[in-house]
């Protein structure tokens, strides 16, 4: 720090509520965008791929129960 600049760095005592939500949402958005770029480079349509993943994971017959069972296995 330069002498006489009048700038001080202080630790924040509390985290704003918007930041608690914004960081995970921003991380998910960045991950979806990065995956979309990889899919585009590989020659696939990202929207069609995401729609198919969502359909197979949640909307197909028995998909939701299979997804929940797979995600919560204890052994």
C-alpha positions in Angstrom: 0.0 0.0 0.0 1.3 3.4 -0.9 1.8 5.9 1.9 -0.8 8.6 1.9 -3.3 6.9 -0.4 -6.0 6.8 2.3 -7.0 3.3 1.4 -7.6 0.7 4.1 -8.5 -2.9 3.8 -11.0 -4.1 6.5 -12.5 -7.5 7.1 -16.2 -7.8 6.4 -18.0 -8.9 9.6 -21.1 -10.3 7.9 -21.8 -11.9 4.5 -24.7 -10.3 2.6 -27.7 -12.6 2.0 -27.6 -12.0 -1.8 -24.0 -13.3 -1.9 -25.0 -16.6 -0.2 -27.4 -17.2 -3.1 -25.4 -15.5 -5.9 -22.3 -17.7 -5.6 -23.9 -21.1 -6.0 -26.2 -19.8 -8.8 -23.3 -18.2 -10.6 -21.3 -21.4 -10.2 -24.0 -23.5 -11.7 -24.5 -21.1 -14.6 -20.8 -21.1 -15.3 -20.7 -24.9 -15.3 -23.7 -25.1 -17.7 -22.0 -22.6 -20.0 -18.7 -24.4 -19.9 -20.4 -27.7 -20.7 -22.3 -26.1 -23.5 -19.1 -24.9 -25.0 -17.6 -28.4 -24.8 -20.7 -29.8 -26.4 -20.6 -27.3 -29.2 -16.9 -28.0 -29.9 -17.8 -31.7 -30.0 -20.5 -31.0 -32.6 -23.6 -31.6 -30.4 -26.5 -29.3 -29.7 -26.3 -28.3 -26.0 -30.0 -27.5 -25.6 -31.1 -30.9 -27.1 -28.5 -32.6 -24.9 -29.7 -30.8 -21.7 -33.4 -31.6 -22.6 -32.6 -35.2 -23.1 -30.7 -35.4 -19.8 -33.6 -33.8 -18.0 -36.1 -36.1 -19.6 -34.2 -39.2 -18.9 -33.4 -38.2 -15.4 -36.8 -36.9 -14.3 -39.7 -37.3 -16.8 -39.3 -40.8 -18.3 -41.4 -43.6 -16.7 -39.7 -44.6 -13.4 -36.9 -42.1 -13.9 -37.6 -40.0 -10.8 -37.6 -43.0 -8.5 -34.5 -44.5 -10.1 -32.7 -41.1 -9.9 -33.6 -40.8 -6.2 -32.5 -44.3 -5.4 -29.2 -43.9 -7.2 -28.5 -40.5 -5.6 -29.3 -41.8 -2.0 -27.6 -45.2 -2.0 -26.1 -46.0 1.4 -23.9 -48.9 0.4 
